[in-house]
Structure formats: C-alpha cells, structure tokens
Amino acid sequence: MRMKKLIWVLGAMVLIVACQDNDQAKKEFTGNQAVYPLVAGSQYAIDGTVMFQERVDGSTFITVLISGTEGKLEHPVHLHLGNISEPGADVYALLNPVLGTTGRSETTLMQASDETPVSYQQLIALDVCMKIHLAASGPDRDIILAGGNVGASAADDSSTGRLGIGVCKSE
C-alpha cells in the first residue's frame, strides 16, 4: 500500500511540474510561429526543420532540428539574405551551431549581425534563407549540410534540392 501511495505522489509531482513548465511557455511566447523545411545541401543525408517562435518581447526563438548528424562536431548556422539559390549571399545573422550529438540548435534572435534590431514580425517578412555548414573553417566551411528558404523567401520554392543551393562566400 505504501508503494502505491509513493507512486501516486510522484506522479502528481511530475504532473504539477509539467503544468508549471507549460504555463511558463505560455507566458514566454505569443503563440505566433512559422515552421520551414530544411533539405539536404550536399551528399550527406541531412534534413529537418526550423521553427521561428515569437517571444512576448518581440524577439524570435529559433529552433533548428536536423537528422543525420553525429559526433561532437558543431555545425554553423547562418541566415543569409536572399533566396537559397543565390551564390555568395551576405550573412544576415549568425545562430548558435547545431550540435552533432543532438542535431539541435536554439537561438534567441534580437538583432542582425550588423546589430540592427529585428523583431519576429520583421524576420518572417524578410527575404532570407538558412544554411547549415559542415564546419566553421577550412574547406568544409563551404559544404552546406542542409538549408532552405525561410521568411518571405519560403514562398519561392524554385531551388531544386541540393543542386539549387548557392555556395556561400568564403572569407
């Protein structure tokens, strides 16, 4: 009988904590969100999604989830100006890297790389794309693991898979 009581108490505690976490999320986000697909950008079998969520302060919480990564590598994530098929597009914002062990990146974006403030509403109206690179430096920095059009560019689905992804500027 004691064991059943203990299990019931532990279950109730888990439910209370889960509800509190859900309440916190409701206070943190407005409910506005946009999800975009990410397609393989090279010979690696990598794909996934990116979700933009509006925070109550107007900033954007960006979650990148890709499958097919592994190991301890960190894969740089950039928002580039323009359509994903445009080569040499300028970087609009640097996001936190995707961790190879989880295939996940989380970033709260409040400003572009040039420190211009950007809100969720402004970001989803921009003509931008996302590219996830194999590495931060060396020859592997030009290999795009996955990418896709986001924001206003998402309406233009003219890229043709990995062959339609433009090469980034090497600096």
C-alpha contacts under 8 A as a table, 3 or more apart, distances in Angstrom:
res1	aa1	res2	aa2	distance
1	M	4	K	5.28
1	M	5	K	6.39
2	R	5	K	5.11
2	R	6	L	6.21
3	M	6	L	5.03
3	M	7	I	6.16
4	K	7	I	5.12
4	K	8	W	6.12
5	K	8	W	5.07
5	K	9	V	6.15
6	L	9	V	5.12
6	L	10	L	6.13
7	I	10	L	5.14
7	I	11	G	6.05
8	W	11	G	5.09
8	W	12	A	6.19
9	V	12	A	5.13
9	V	13	M	6.23
10	L	13	M	5.06
10	L	14	V	6.28
11	G	14	V	5.17
11	G	15	L	6.28
12	A	15	L	5.08
12	A	16	I	6.21
13	M	16	I	5.10
13	M	17	V	6.25
14	V	17	V	5.21
14	V	18	A	6.10
15	L	18	A	5.10
15	L	19	C	6.14
16	I	19	C	5.19
16	I	20	Q	6.22
17	V	20	Q	5.05
17	V	21	D	6.22
18	A	21	D	5.12
18	A	22	N	6.24
19	C	22	N	5.02
19	C	23	D	6.12
20	Q	23	D	5.01
20	Q	24	Q	6.16
21	D	24	Q	5.05
21	D	25	A	6.28
22	N	25	A	5.08
22	N	26	K	6.31
23	D	26	K	5.08
23	D	27	K	6.39
24	Q	27	K	5.12
24	Q	28	E	6.19
25	A	28	E	4.99
25	A	29	F	6.13
26	K	29	F	5.60
26	K	30	T	7.22
26	K	31	G	7.74
27	K	30	T	7.67
27	K	56	V	7.50
28	E	55	R	5.71
28	E	56	V	5.81
29	F	32	N	7.64
29	F	53	Q	7.03
29	F	54	E	5.78
29	F	55	R	4.21
29	F	56	V	5.26
30	T	53	Q	7.95
30	T	54	E	5.80
30	T	55	R	5.77
30	T	56	V	5.43
31	G	53	Q	7.29
31	G	54	E	6.88
32	N	53	Q	5.98
32	N	54	E	5.47
33	Q	51	M	6.91
33	Q	52	F	5.39
33	Q	53	Q	4.32
33	Q	54	E	6.15
34	A	51	M	5.68
34	A	52	F	5.21
34	A	53	Q	6.69
34	A	124	I	7.95
35	V	49	T	6.75
35	V	50	V	5.70
35	V	51	M	4.33
35	V	52	F	6.37
36	Y	49	T	5.60
36	Y	50	V	5.36
36	Y	51	M	6.43
36	Y	148	G	7.45
36	Y	149	N	7.57
36	Y	150	V	6.17
36	Y	154	A	7.39
37	P	47	D	7.88
37	P	48	G	6.08
37	P	49	T	4.49
37	P	50	V	6.52
37	P	148	G	6.41
38	L	47	D	5.42
38	L	48	G	5.00
38	L	49	T	5.13
38	L	50	V	7.02
38	L	66	I	7.90
38	L	146	A	5.83
38	L	147	G	4.85
38	L	148	G	4.81
39	V	46	I	7.01
39	V	47	D	4.74
39	V	48	G	6.71
39	V	146	A	5.21
39	V	147	G	5.53
39	V	148	G	6.29
39	V	161	G	6.67
39	V	162	R	7.28
40	A	43	Q	7.58
40	A	44	Y	6.84
40	A	45	A	6.20
40	A	46	I	5.00
40	A	47	D	5.19
40	A	144	I	7.92
40	A	145	L	5.89
40	A	146	A	4.40
40	A	147	G	6.71
40	A	161	G	6.98
40	A	162	R	5.81
41	G	44	Y	7.59
41	G	46	I	7.73
41	G	143	I	7.69
41	G	144	I	4.99
41	G	145	L	4.88
41	G	146	A	4.51
41	G	147	G	6.19
41	G	161	G	7.05
41	G	162	R	4.19
41	G	163	L	7.47
41	G	165	I	6.47
42	S	45	A	7.81
42	S	143	I	6.78
42	S	144	I	6.02
42	S	145	L	5.67
42	S	146	A	7.37
42	S	162	R	5.77
44	Y	68	G	7.90
44	Y	145	L	6.51
45	A	68	G	6.10
46	I	66	I	6.49
46	I	67	S	5.62
46	I	68	G	5.04
46	I	69	T	7.13
46	I	145	L	6.16
46	I	146	A	6.07
47	D	66	I	5.32
47	D	67	S	5.78
47	D	68	G	7.41
47	D	146	A	5.93
48	G	64	V	7.61
48	G	65	L	5.54
48	G	66	I	4.09
48	G	67	S	6.07
48	G	146	A	7.94
49	T	64	V	6.01
49	T	65	L	5.50
49	T	66	I	6.45
50	V	62	I	6.91
50	V	63	T	5.60
50	V	64	V	4.39
50	V	65	L	6.31
51	M	62	I	5.66
51	M	63	T	5.21
51	M	64	V	6.55
52	F	60	T	6.11
52	F	61	F	5.78
52	F	62	I	4.71
52	F	63	T	6.72
52	F	120	Y	7.80
53	Q	60	T	5.51
53	Q	61	F	5.09
53	Q	62	I	6.45
53	Q	120	Y	7.52
54	E	58	G	6.06
54	E	59	S	6.06
54	E	60	T	4.87
54	E	61	F	6.41
54	E	120	Y	5.52
55	R	58	G	5.34
55	R	59	S	5.40
55	R	60	T	5.91
55	R	61	F	6.73
55	R	120	Y	7.93
56	V	59	S	7.44
58	G	119	S	5.17
58	G	120	Y	5.79
58	G	121	Q	7.77
59	S	108	T	6.81
59	S	109	L	5.94
59	S	110	M	5.02
59	S	118	V	7.17
59	S	119	S	5.00
59	S	120	Y	5.46
60	T	108	T	5.59
60	T	109	L	5.16
60	T	110	M	6.66
60	T	119	S	6.65
60	T	120	Y	4.99
61	F	106	E	7.16
61	F	107	T	5.78
61	F	108	T	4.39
61	F	109	L	6.30
62	I	105	S	7.85
62	I	106	E	5.64
62	I	107	T	5.18
62	I	108	T	6.14
62	I	109	L	7.22
63	T	104	R	7.14
63	T	105	S	5.72
63	T	106	E	4.67
63	T	107	T	6.73
64	V	98	V	7.31
64	V	103	G	7.80
64	V	104	R	5.48
64	V	105	S	5.00
64	V	106	E	6.51
65	L	103	G	5.64
65	L	104	R	4.75
65	L	105	S	6.81
66	I	69	T	7.31
66	I	103	G	5.00
66	I	104	R	6.56
67	S	103	G	5.95
68	G	103	G	7.44
69	T	99	L	7.96
69	T	100	G	4.85
69	T	101	T	6.75
69	T	102	T	7.44
69	T	103	G	5.67
70	E	73	L	7.33
70	E	100	G	4.44
70	E	101	T	4.99
70	E	102	T	7.48
70	E	103	G	7.57
71	G	100	G	5.21
71	G	101	T	5.27
72	K	99	L	6.98
72	K	100	G	5.47
72	K	101	T	5.98
73	L	99	L	6.39
73	L	100	G	5.09
73	L	101	T	7.72
73	L	135	A	7.89
74	E	97	P	5.61
74	E	98	V	5.59
74	E	99	L	4.79
74	E	100	G	5.77
74	E	134	L	7.99
74	E	135	A	7.08
75	H	97	P	5.06
75	H	98	V	4.96
75	H	99	L	6.49
75	H	100	G	7.14
75	H	132	I	6.33
75	H	133	H	5.50
75	H	134	L	5.33
75	H	135	A	5.50
75	H	136	A	7.03
76	P	94	L	7.93
76	P	95	L	7.38
76	P	96	N	6.98
76	P	97	P	4.44
76	P	98	V	6.51
76	P	132	I	5.73
76	P	133	H	5.28
76	P	134	L	7.15
76	P	135	A	6.42
76	P	136	A	5.94
77	V	94	L	6.29
77	V	95	L	5.30
77	V	96	N	6.47
77	V	97	P	5.41
77	V	98	V	6.92
77	V	130	M	7.12
77	V	131	K	5.88
77	V	132	I	4.54
77	V	133	H	6.43
78	H	91	V	6.47
78	H	92	Y	7.37
78	H	93	A	5.87
78	H	94	L	4.76
78	H	95	L	5.83
78	H	130	M	5.71
78	H	131	K	5.46
78	H	132	I	6.54
79	L	91	V	5.92
79	L	92	Y	5.31
79	L	93	A	5.13
79	L	94	L	6.48
79	L	95	L	7.60
79	L	128	V	6.40
79	L	129	C	5.57
79	L	130	M	4.54
79	L	131	K	6.54
80	H	84	I	7.88
80	H	89	A	5.89
80	H	90	D	5.57
80	H	91	V	4.34
80	H	92	Y	4.99
80	H	93	A	7.08
80	H	128	V	5.47
80	H	129	C	5.25
80	H	130	M	6.12
80	H	131	K	7.42
81	L	89	A	5.82
81	L	90	D	5.66
81	L	91	V	6.28
81	L	92	Y	5.74
81	L	127	D	6.24
81	L	128	V	4.48
81	L	129	C	6.47
82	G	86	E	6.79
82	G	89	A	6.67
82	G	127	D	5.09
82	G	128	V	4.66
82	G	129	C	6.32
82	G	153	S	7.01
83	N	86	E	5.66
83	N	127	D	6.80
83	N	128	V	6.08
83	N	129	C	5.85
83	N	149	N	6.16
83	N	153	S	5.85
83	N	156	D	7.78
84	I	87	P	7.84
84	I	128	V	7.66
84	I	129	C	5.35
84	I	130	M	7.38
84	I	131	K	7.97
84	I	147	G	7.39
84	I	148	G	6.20
84	I	149	N	5.76
84	I	159	S	7.06
84	I	164	G	7.43
84	I	165	I	5.41
84	I	166	G	6.02
85	S	159	S	5.83
85	S	164	G	5.16
85	S	165	I	4.55
85	S	166	G	4.49
86	E	89	A	6.11
86	E	165	I	7.29
86	E	166	G	4.93
86	E	167	V	7.69
87	P	165	I	7.68
87	P	166	G	3.99
87	P	167	V	4.80
87	P	168	C	5.91
87	P	169	K	7.55
88	G	166	G	7.03
88	G	167	V	6.05
88	G	168	C	4.66
88	G	169	K	4.56
89	A	168	C	6.42
89	A	169	K	6.99
90	D	169	K	7.62
91	V	94	L	7.33
91	V	113	S	7.52
92	Y	112	A	5.77
92	Y	113	S	5.83
92	Y	114	D	7.89
92	Y	128	V	7.87
93	A	111	Q	7.70
93	A	112	A	4.89
93	A	113	S	4.71
94	L	112	A	7.91
94	L	113	S	6.60
95	L	105	S	7.95
95	L	106	E	7.87
95	L	107	T	5.94
95	L	109	L	7.76
96	N	105	S	5.90
96	N	106	E	6.35
96	N	107	T	5.74
97	P	105	S	5.73
98	V	102	T	7.73
98	V	103	G	5.67
98	V	104	R	4.99
98	V	105	S	4.47
98	V	132	I	7.88
99	L	102	T	5.56
99	L	103	G	5.40
99	L	104	R	5.74
99	L	105	S	6.62
100	G	103	G	5.29
100	G	104	R	7.77
109	L	112	A	7.72
109	L	118	V	7.64
110	M	117	P	5.84
110	M	118	V	5.50
110	M	119	S	6.45
111	Q	114	D	7.69
111	Q	115	E	5.28
111	Q	116	T	5.26
111	Q	117	P	4.10
111	Q	118	V	4.90
111	Q	119	S	7.83
112	A	115	E	5.16
112	A	116	T	5.34
112	A	117	P	6.41
112	A	118	V	6.55
113	S	116	T	7.36
118	V	122	Q	6.03
118	V	123	L	6.40
119	S	122	Q	5.16
119	S	123	L	6.09
120	Y	123	L	5.05
120	Y	124	I	6.25
121	Q	124	I	5.57
121	Q	125	A	6.42
122	Q	125	A	5.18
122	Q	126	L	6.39
123	L	126	L	5.25
123	L	151	G	6.44
124	I	150	V	7.33
124	I	151	G	3.98
124	I	152	A	6.18
125	A	151	G	5.49
125	A	152	A	5.09
126	L	151	G	5.49
126	L	152	A	5.33
126	L	153	S	7.36
127	D	150	V	7.43
127	D	151	G	6.04
127	D	152	A	4.82
127	D	153	S	4.74
128	V	149	N	6.36
128	V	150	V	5.77
128	V	151	G	6.10
128	V	152	A	6.99
128	V	153	S	5.75
129	C	147	G	7.26
129	C	148	G	5.65
129	C	149	N	4.19
129	C	150	V	5.06
129	C	151	G	7.53
129	C	153	S	6.78
130	M	147	G	5.22
130	M	148	G	5.46
130	M	149	N	6.34
130	M	150	V	6.73
131	K	144	I	6.36
131	K	145	L	7.61
131	K	146	A	6.03
131	K	147	G	4.34
131	K	148	G	6.84
132	I	144	I	5.68
132	I	145	L	5.54
132	I	146	A	5.30
132	I	147	G	6.03
133	H	136	A	7.13
133	H	140	D	7.67
133	H	141	R	5.83
133	H	142	D	6.83
133	H	143	I	5.74
133	H	144	I	4.54
133	H	145	L	5.48
133	H	146	A	7.40
134	L	140	D	5.70
134	L	141	R	5.86
134	L	142	D	7.59
134	L	143	I	5.58
134	L	144	I	6.13
134	L	145	L	5.77
135	A	138	G	7.47
135	A	140	D	5.26
135	A	141	R	4.60
135	A	142	D	7.96
135	A	143	I	7.70
136	A	140	D	7.53
136	A	141	R	5.20
137	S	140	D	6.58
137	S	141	R	5.01
138	G	141	R	5.79
139	P	142	D	6.18
139	P	143	I	7.74
140	D	143	I	5.29
141	R	144	I	7.69
141	R	170	S	7.87
142	D	167	V	6.67
142	D	168	C	6.25
142	D	169	K	7.94
142	D	170	S	7.06
144	I	147	G	7.14
144	I	167	V	7.89
147	G	165	I	7.59
148	G	154	A	7.70
149	N	153	S	5.11
149	N	154	A	4.60
149	N	156	D	7.50
149	N	157	D	7.52
150	V	153	S	5.39
150	V	154	A	4.63
151	G	154	A	5.68
152	A	155	A	6.13
153	S	156	D	5.44
153	S	157	D	7.96
154	A	157	D	6.47
159	S	163	L	7.75
159	S	164	G	4.47
159	S	165	I	6.70
160	T	163	L	5.97
160	T	164	G	4.59
160	T	165	I	7.77
161	G	164	G	5.45
161	G	165	I	7.07
162	R	165	I	5.44
